[in-house]
């Protein structure tokens, strides 16, 4: 109750100061409450796992999801993209997207993959996942080499998949 009151005060004062309409305030508050629900987080984590299917612990996808939802709290376009995608994915799977089987999730995502809001979400997921150290370890990327003298001294000649030099 206290959290809702504080959210209403903060959003209300910001909306009043910037001259935003009451309908935008109501939509933002409703989204913020919905975004805190486990189902929205689980759906976004499912999307991230379908976009970048790696055999890593689920907490990697949870961290990425939390980061995206934090960004959406202040970005109305991202918030709108998430709303639209989650609504359409729920509809396409005939229930809650995050409870659907992996094949149904993939089919639902393929049905919206040409939409601009899908590209916006994908643009949030990809950099976050491939900047995560757990993913680096999984795909064999050693990480930054700047602190070790650069790639000249670390990793430059580590290629093991090229044929041996015949000279």
C-alpha positions as CSV (number, residue, x, y, z in Angstrom):
1,X,0.0,0.0,0.0
2,X,2.8,2.4,0.9
3,X,4.7,1.6,-2.3
4,X,1.6,2.4,-4.4
5,X,1.0,5.6,-2.5
6,X,4.6,6.7,-3.0
7,X,4.5,5.7,-6.7
8,X,1.3,7.7,-7.2
9,X,2.8,10.8,-5.5
10,X,6.1,10.6,-7.5
11,X,4.3,9.9,-10.8
12,X,1.6,12.5,-10.1
13,X,4.1,15.3,-9.3
14,X,6.2,14.5,-12.3
15,X,3.1,14.4,-14.6
16,X,1.8,17.6,-13.2
17,X,5.2,19.3,-13.6
18,X,5.6,18.2,-17.1
19,X,2.0,18.7,-18.2
20,X,1.3,15.1,-19.0
21,X,-2.3,13.9,-19.3
22,X,-4.0,11.9,-16.6
23,X,-4.4,9.0,-18.9
24,X,-0.7,8.7,-19.4
25,X,-0.2,8.8,-15.7
26,X,-2.7,6.0,-15.2
27,X,-1.2,3.8,-17.9
28,X,2.3,4.3,-16.5
29,X,1.2,3.4,-13.0
30,X,-0.8,0.3,-14.2
31,X,2.2,-0.8,-16.2
32,X,4.6,-0.4,-13.3
33,X,2.3,-2.5,-11.1
34,X,2.0,-5.1,-13.8
35,X,5.8,-5.1,-14.5
36,X,6.4,-6.0,-10.9
37,X,4.4,-9.2,-11.3
38,X,6.3,-12.4,-11.6
39,X,4.4,-13.3,-14.8
40,X,5.8,-10.3,-16.7
41,X,9.3,-11.1,-15.6
42,X,8.9,-14.8,-16.5
43,X,7.5,-13.9,-19.9
44,X,10.4,-11.6,-20.7
45,X,12.9,-14.1,-19.4
46,X,11.3,-16.7,-21.7
47,X,11.6,-14.3,-24.6
48,X,15.3,-13.7,-23.8
49,X,15.9,-17.5,-23.6
50,X,14.2,-18.1,-26.9
51,X,16.1,-15.2,-28.6
52,X,19.5,-16.4,-27.2
53,X,19.2,-20.1,-26.2
54,X,22.3,-20.9,-24.2
55,X,22.8,-23.6,-21.6
56,X,23.4,-21.2,-18.7
57,X,21.7,-20.8,-15.3
58,X,18.3,-19.2,-15.3
59,X,19.6,-16.3,-13.1
60,X,21.4,-14.9,-16.2
61,X,18.1,-14.4,-17.9
62,X,16.5,-13.1,-14.7
63,X,19.3,-10.5,-14.4
64,X,18.8,-9.4,-18.0
65,X,15.0,-9.2,-17.5
66,X,15.4,-7.1,-14.3
67,X,17.7,-4.7,-16.2
68,X,15.2,-4.4,-19.1
69,X,12.3,-3.8,-16.7
70,X,14.3,-1.2,-14.9
71,X,15.0,0.6,-18.2
72,X,11.3,0.4,-19.1
73,X,10.3,2.1,-15.9
74,X,11.6,5.4,-17.4
75,X,11.3,4.6,-21.1
76,X,7.7,4.9,-22.3
77,X,8.5,3.5,-25.8
78,X,10.1,0.4,-24.3
79,X,7.2,0.1,-21.9
80,X,4.8,0.2,-24.8
81,X,6.8,-2.4,-26.8
82,X,6.8,-4.8,-23.8
83,X,3.1,-4.3,-23.2
84,X,2.3,-5.0,-26.9
85,X,4.6,-8.0,-27.2
86,X,3.5,-9.7,-24.0
87,X,-0.1,-9.2,-24.8
88,X,0.3,-10.7,-28.3
89,X,2.4,-13.5,-27.1
90,X,-0.2,-14.4,-24.4
91,X,-2.9,-14.4,-27.1
92,X,-0.8,-16.5,-29.5
93,X,-0.1,-19.1,-26.9
94,X,-3.7,-19.2,-25.7
95,X,-2.8,-18.3,-22.1
96,X,0.2,-17.0,-20.4
97,X,3.3,-17.0,-22.6
98,X,5.7,-18.0,-19.9
99,X,3.8,-21.2,-19.1
100,X,3.6,-22.4,-22.7
101,X,5.9,-25.1,-24.0
102,X,9.2,-24.0,-25.6
103,X,7.9,-24.9,-29.1
104,X,4.7,-22.8,-28.6
105,X,6.8,-19.9,-27.3
106,X,9.0,-20.0,-30.3
107,X,6.1,-20.1,-32.7
108,X,4.4,-17.2,-31.0
109,X,7.6,-15.2,-31.2
110,X,8.0,-16.0,-34.9
111,X,4.6,-14.6,-35.4
112,X,5.6,-11.2,-34.2
113,X,9.3,-11.1,-35.2
114,X,8.7,-8.6,-38.0
115,X,7.0,-6.0,-35.7
116,X,8.9,-2.9,-34.6
117,X,8.1,-3.5,-30.9
118,X,9.7,-7.0,-31.2
119,X,12.9,-5.4,-32.7
120,X,12.9,-2.9,-29.8
121,X,12.9,-5.8,-27.2
122,X,15.4,-7.7,-29.2
123,X,17.6,-4.6,-29.1
124,X,17.4,-4.6,-25.4
125,X,18.1,-8.3,-24.9
126,X,21.0,-9.0,-27.2
127,X,23.6,-6.5,-25.8
128,X,22.7,-7.4,-22.3
129,X,23.0,-11.1,-22.8
130,X,26.3,-10.9,-24.7
131,X,27.8,-8.5,-22.2
132,X,27.1,-11.0,-19.4
133,X,30.3,-12.8,-18.0
134,X,28.4,-16.1,-17.7
135,X,27.6,-16.0,-21.4
136,X,31.3,-15.2,-22.2
137,X,32.4,-18.2,-20.3
138,X,29.8,-20.4,-22.1
139,X,30.8,-19.3,-25.6
140,X,34.5,-19.2,-24.9
141,X,35.1,-15.4,-25.0
142,X,37.9,-14.6,-22.5
143,X,36.6,-11.1,-21.8
144,X,38.3,-7.8,-21.9
145,X,42.1,-7.9,-22.4
146,X,42.8,-4.3,-21.8
147,X,43.8,-4.9,-18.2
148,X,46.2,-7.7,-19.4
149,X,48.1,-5.7,-22.0
150,X,45.6,-6.0,-24.9
151,X,45.0,-8.8,-27.3
152,X,48.6,-8.7,-28.6
153,X,49.6,-10.3,-25.3
154,X,46.4,-12.2,-24.5
155,X,44.4,-14.1,-27.1
156,X,45.8,-12.8,-30.4
157,X,47.3,-16.2,-31.3
158,X,44.9,-18.5,-29.5
159,X,43.0,-19.7,-32.6
160,X,42.9,-23.5,-32.6
161,X,40.4,-24.0,-35.4
162,X,42.7,-23.0,-38.3
163,X,44.8,-25.6,-40.1
164,X,48.5,-25.7,-39.2
165,X,50.7,-23.4,-41.2
166,X,52.4,-25.5,-43.9
167,X,55.5,-23.3,-44.4
